[in-house]
Amino acid sequence: MSELIAKQRGRLRSMVLWLLYQSPKRGIDIIDDIYKMTWGFWKPSPGSVYPLLAKMEEEGVIKRVGDRYTITEKGVKEIEEILPLKHRDSVADAVDELEGLSSFFREVDKSQLSPYKERITEALKKIEEVVRGG
C-alpha cells in the first residue's frame, strides 16, 4: 500500500465528519464521496467505513436517522477543532483546496495521473477562464 493511501486512511474519521457536516449521507454515499474527493485515487472499503460509522455513533459524534447518518452537536465540535470552519465555503477555502490538490498531485505516482491527464487539464482550463473573467 502506498504511503499516500495510508495517510488518507488515517484521515477517514475527519473526512466522514466533514462529509456529514455538509449533509446527512448513507454509508455508500460517504464511500463514493471520498472516492470523488480523492479524484479516484482512494475508495475506502465498506469494511473500514461501516465499523467506523458504528464506533462514531457509539461515541455520539454522529447518529443514524433512517438510512442516513447525520452529525451531532458533539461531532460538529470535533470537526471545528480539526478544521477551521469560519470561512467555510469561501473563495479562500477553494484556493486552499486547489493548493492542497497541487501538493497531492506532486506526491502521487505520475503513472496514476496519466489516465486523468485530459480531465485535469480541462479542469485547469475552466479555472483559468473563470480567474481571467471569461
C-alpha positions in Angstrom: 0.0 0.0 0.0 1.3 3.4 -0.9 2.2 5.9 1.8 -0.3 8.3 0.4 -3.2 5.9 0.7 -2.1 5.1 4.3 -2.2 8.8 5.1 -5.8 9.0 3.6 -6.9 6.1 5.7 -5.7 7.9 8.8 -7.9 10.8 7.8 -11.0 8.7 7.3 -12.7 9.9 10.5 -12.1 13.5 9.7 -13.4 13.0 6.1 -16.5 11.3 7.4 -17.2 14.1 9.9 -16.6 16.7 7.2 -19.0 15.0 4.7 -21.7 14.6 7.4 -21.2 18.2 8.4 -22.2 19.1 4.9 -25.3 16.9 4.8 -26.7 13.6 6.0 -25.5 10.6 4.0 -25.8 6.9 3.7 -22.6 4.8 4.2 -22.3 4.1 0.4 -22.6 7.9 -0.3 -19.7 8.5 2.1 -17.6 5.9 0.2 -18.5 7.4 -3.1 -17.8 11.0 -2.0 -14.4 10.1 -0.6 -13.6 8.4 -4.0 -14.6 11.6 -5.8 -12.8 13.9 -3.3 -9.6 11.9 -4.0 -10.1 12.0 -7.7 -10.4 8.3 -7.8 -7.2 7.5 -6.1 -8.7 6.1 -2.9 -12.0 4.4 -2.3 -12.4 3.2 1.3 -13.8 -0.2 1.7 -17.1 -0.9 3.4 -15.1 -2.9 5.9 -13.4 0.2 7.0 -16.2 2.7 6.7 -19.1 0.9 8.4 -17.3 -0.2 11.5 -16.0 3.4 11.8 -19.6 4.7 11.5 -20.7 2.3 14.2 -17.9 3.5 16.5 -18.6 7.1 15.8 -22.3 6.6 16.5 -21.4 4.8 19.8 -19.3 7.9 20.7 -22.2 10.2 20.0 -20.5 12.2 17.2 -22.9 11.0 14.6 -26.4 9.4 14.7 -28.4 7.3 12.3 -31.7 8.7 11.2 -33.4 6.2 8.9 -30.9 5.0 6.4 -28.7 8.1 6.7 -26.0 9.2 9.1 -26.0 12.8 10.4 -23.5 14.7 12.5 -24.4 15.6 16.1 -23.5 18.7 18.1 -20.6 16.7 19.6 -19.4 15.9 16.1 -19.7 19.5 15.0 -17.5 20.5 17.9 -14.9 17.8 17.0 -14.8 18.8 13.3 -14.5 22.5 14.3 -11.4 21.6 16.3 -9.9 19.8 13.3 -10.8 22.2 10.5 -11.2 25.9 10.7 -14.8 26.4 9.6 -15.1 30.2 10.0 -14.5 30.7 6.2 -16.5 27.6 5.2 -17.4 27.6 1.5 -15.4 30.7 0.8 -13.1 31.5 -2.1 -10.2 31.3 0.3 -11.2 27.7 1.1 -11.5 26.8 -2.6 -8.0 28.3 -3.2 -6.7 26.3 -0.2 -8.2 23.2 -1.6 -6.6 23.8 -5.0 -3.2 24.3 -3.3 -3.8 21.1 -1.4 -4.6 19.2 -4.7 -1.4 20.5 -6.3 0.6 19.1 -3.4 -1.3 15.8 -3.6 -0.5 15.6 -7.3 3.2 16.3 -6.7 3.3 13.4 -4.3 1.3 10.8 -6.2 3.0 8.4 -8.6 2.8 10.1 -12.0 1.7 6.9 -13.7 -1.5 7.1 -11.7 -2.1 10.6 -13.1 -1.8 9.8 -16.7 -5.3 8.3 -17.2 -6.7 11.6 -15.7 -4.4 14.0 -17.6 -7.1 15.2 -20.0 -9.7 15.7 -17.2 -7.2 17.6 -15.1 -6.1 19.7 -18.0 -9.7 20.5 -18.8 -10.5 21.5 -15.2 -7.4 23.7 -15.1 -8.6 25.5 -18.3 -12.0 26.1 -16.8 -10.5 27.5 -13.6 -8.2 29.7 -15.7 -11.1 31.1 -17.7 -13.0 31.9 -14.5 -10.0 33.7 -13.0 -9.5 35.7 -16.1 -13.1 36.8 -16.1 -14.2 34.7 -19.1 
